[in-house]
């Protein structure tokens, strides 16, 4: 729903969370109540960039399709699986 209708403004990024596995590498099944919200996600859309006090636009360092890592309490929830976050709250981009 949000992918087609929501365009982030300025230096904000729309992210779709990537859910954790239900099972650990050792085979232990993690119940839903024990799961934490994912801290990685796929960039769905980006704003045009940060505007400096001089009025210049600084382009975004991330683009749609990037896999990013962010802090546990970063951003604003936009539905169950989406998050709107400022670019400076992103911690890193996962290299392919």
N, C-alpha and C positions, 0 to 999 in steps of 0.2 A: 504494500500500500504506500509506504513512505518513499520508496525508491523513485517513483514517477512524480510524486506531488510535492516533495519537500526539497528546496534548494537552500543550502546553508548560506549565510551572509558573512561577508568579510573573512576573518581567519578561522571560521568554524568548519568542522568536518562532520559529515553524517557517516556513522559506522554501524555495520551490522555485526553483532557479536558472533563469534565462532564458539560454539558450545564445546564443553569438555567431554571427554570420553566417559562412558558409564562404567568402565572397567579399568582398573590399574594394569600396568604391564605384568604384574604378578598374578592377575586373574581375580582380584578382589572386586566385587561389584559395589559401586558407590550409590547409596540410596539418594533419592531426590532431596530429602531433607538435609543431607550433609554436603550437597554441592554448593560451591560458591559461584557467583556470577563470573563469567569469562572475562579475562583481562586482555584478550586478543580479539581482533575483529578485522573485517574487510571494509576498506573505504568505499562507500557507495557514491558519495558526491562531496565536492569541496566548494568553498566560497571563492571569491575572486582574489582574496589575499588581504593582508593587514595594511591599513592606511596609516602612514606616518603623520606626525604633527605638521609636516610640510605639505601634506596632501598627496604624496606619492604612494602608489600601491606596491607593496612587496609581495611578489608571487609566492604561492604555496609550495612547500617542499615535498608534499605528498600529492598523490593523484588517485583518481578512482581506480580500484583494483588492487591497491597496495594492501598488504597485511601489516597491521600495526599493533603495538603493545602499549597499553595505557594503565594508569594507576587505578586501584580498586574503587576509589570514590570520585574519580574524575568525571566531568561532563554532566549532562542532563538527560534523563531517560526520555525516550521518544517512542513509547510503546514497549512491548515485552522484549523485543530483540534488537532494538535500535537505540543509539546513543548519539547525542550531539555534543561535540567536544571542541574546545579551542585547540588550534594547532600546537600551541606552546605547552599543552598538557600531555601531548603524546610523548612517550618515552623512547620509542624507537620504531624502525621499520624492519620487518623480517625480510632478509635477503633471500632470494629464490635460488 
